[in-house]
Amino acid sequence: MTPEPSATEPPSDRTPPAVAVVDAQFPGNVGTIARAMKNFGFEDLLLVDPPELDPDGEAYGFAGHAREDVLPNATEISFDRLVTEYHTIGCTAVTNEDDRSHVRFPFSTPADLAERLPTVEAPTALVFGRERVGLTNEELARIDEICSIPASDEYPVLNLGQAATITLYELRSLTLADDETQLPDVERVRAPEPTVDRLYDQWADLLAEINHPEEKRDKTMRMLRRVFGRADLTEREANTLLGILRRATERPAEN
Ligand SMILES: C[S@@+](CC[C@H](N)C(=O)[O-])C[C@H]1O[C@@H](n2cnc3c(N)ncnc32)[C@H](O)[C@@H]1O
C-alpha cells in the first residue's frame, strides 16, 4: 500500500513548469526571478541569450538563497530548442484594446493556468521577455499560449521581476505542499463573553459619567454592541479597551 503523503510533501504527480527568460538585459532581473522561483518552489531556470552572470554581480546579489541552487543550475538554451522541446506559455501584457487577431490573443491569467496546467502532460515553460521590448511578435507567434496578468488598461506592463513573481505566486499550488500555499492557521484568541460584557458595562458607566442624554443611552449602547460585535475583538484588544474605559470613568473630575 502506498503511504499517505504528509501535508508538507509537495504535490508529486505534477511536473512544475520551467521558467525561461529570453535575452534578459539586466542580470538583476535574472536574480530577482531566481529568487521568486525559490520562494514558490520552482527549480528549472532556462536562459535564452543570457547576460554574463558574475558570481559577485547583480544576479547573484539579487537572488537571495536561490544563489545556492536555482541560479548556478540555470541552463542556457536556444529559443528554437525552447519552443521545440517545451509546451511554451508566453507571458506578456495585453490590454482590452489589443487587436483580437493579434498574437497576444487568446490569453489566460496566471490563476487560470494554475487550474489547467496540471492537465498538460508535455514539459511546460513559462517564457518571460526582455525588460525593454518584451517578447517580439515573431517570438510570440511561435509560442503555444499566452498568459497575461490583469492590470490597469492605462498601464498594464509590469517590470520583468514583478511579472515573474506574481505569475509564480499564482502557480504555487503546482509546486508547494498544501500547507505551504497558505499562512499558518493561527488560532485567534477571541475575547471571552464575560470580558465583552464587562466592556459594555464600562461603556454604560462612561455614558452615565459624561451625562449622555438618558433617552439616547439604549440606542447608543445598541450601536456600540453592533460596532464591537462586527470587530470580533481578541481578548487582548478587549482588555486594552477595558483598561482605557476604566481609566476614563475613574478619573477624578477636573477642576
Ligand atoms: C517590462 S516588460 C516588457 C515591456 C515591453 N514594452 C512589452 O510591452 O512587452 C518585461 C516582461 O515582463 C512580463 N510582463 C510585463 N507585464 C506583464 C503582464 N501584465 N502580464 C504578463 N507578463 C508581463 C513579460 O514577460 C514582458 O516581456
The ligand as a MOL file (V3000), in Angstrom:
LIG
                    3D

  0  0  0     0  0            999 V3000
M  V30 BEGIN CTAB
M  V30 COUNTS 27 29 0 0 0
M  V30 BEGIN ATOM
M  V30 1 C 8.8070 45.3920 -18.8330 0
M  V30 2 S 8.0500 44.0680 -19.6890 0 CHG=1
M  V30 3 C 8.3570 44.4220 -21.3800 0
M  V30 4 C 7.7650 45.6620 -21.8450 0
M  V30 5 C 7.5210 45.6950 -23.3000 0
M  V30 6 N 7.4530 47.0700 -23.6770 0
M  V30 7 C 6.2500 44.9510 -23.6670 0
M  V30 8 O 5.2280 45.6300 -23.8680 0
M  V30 9 O 6.2230 43.7180 -23.6930 0 CHG=-1
M  V30 10 C 9.1040 42.7240 -19.4070 0
M  V30 11 C 8.4110 41.3870 -19.3780 0
M  V30 12 O 7.5940 41.3040 -18.2100 0
M  V30 13 C 6.4880 40.4470 -18.4670 0
M  V30 14 N 5.2430 41.2100 -18.2290 0
M  V30 15 C 5.1010 42.5290 -18.0090 0
M  V30 16 N 3.8280 42.8530 -17.7730 0
M  V30 17 C 3.1230 41.7110 -17.8420 0
M  V30 18 C 1.7380 41.3760 -17.6650 0
M  V30 19 N 0.8120 42.2920 -17.3900 0
M  V30 20 N 1.3850 40.0820 -17.7890 0
M  V30 21 C 2.2950 39.1170 -18.0480 0
M  V30 22 N 3.6210 39.3680 -18.2190 0
M  V30 23 C 4.0280 40.6420 -18.1130 0
M  V30 24 C 6.6050 39.9860 -19.9060 0
M  V30 25 O 7.2230 38.7190 -19.9480 0
M  V30 26 C 7.4780 41.0650 -20.5200 0
M  V30 27 O 8.1520 40.5610 -21.6530 0
M  V30 END ATOM
M  V30 BEGIN BOND
M  V30 1 1 1 2
M  V30 2 1 2 3
M  V30 3 1 2 10
M  V30 4 1 3 4
M  V30 5 1 4 5
M  V30 6 1 5 6
M  V30 7 1 5 7
M  V30 8 2 7 8
M  V30 9 1 7 9
M  V30 10 1 10 11
M  V30 11 1 11 12
M  V30 12 1 11 26
M  V30 13 1 12 13
M  V30 14 1 13 14
M  V30 15 1 13 24
M  V30 16 1 14 15
M  V30 17 1 14 23
M  V30 18 2 15 16
M  V30 19 1 16 17
M  V30 20 1 17 18
M  V30 21 2 17 23
M  V30 22 1 18 19
M  V30 23 2 18 20
M  V30 24 1 20 21
M  V30 25 2 21 22
M  V30 26 1 22 23
M  V30 27 1 24 25
M  V30 28 1 24 26
M  V30 29 1 26 27
M  V30 END BOND
M  V30 END CTAB
M  END
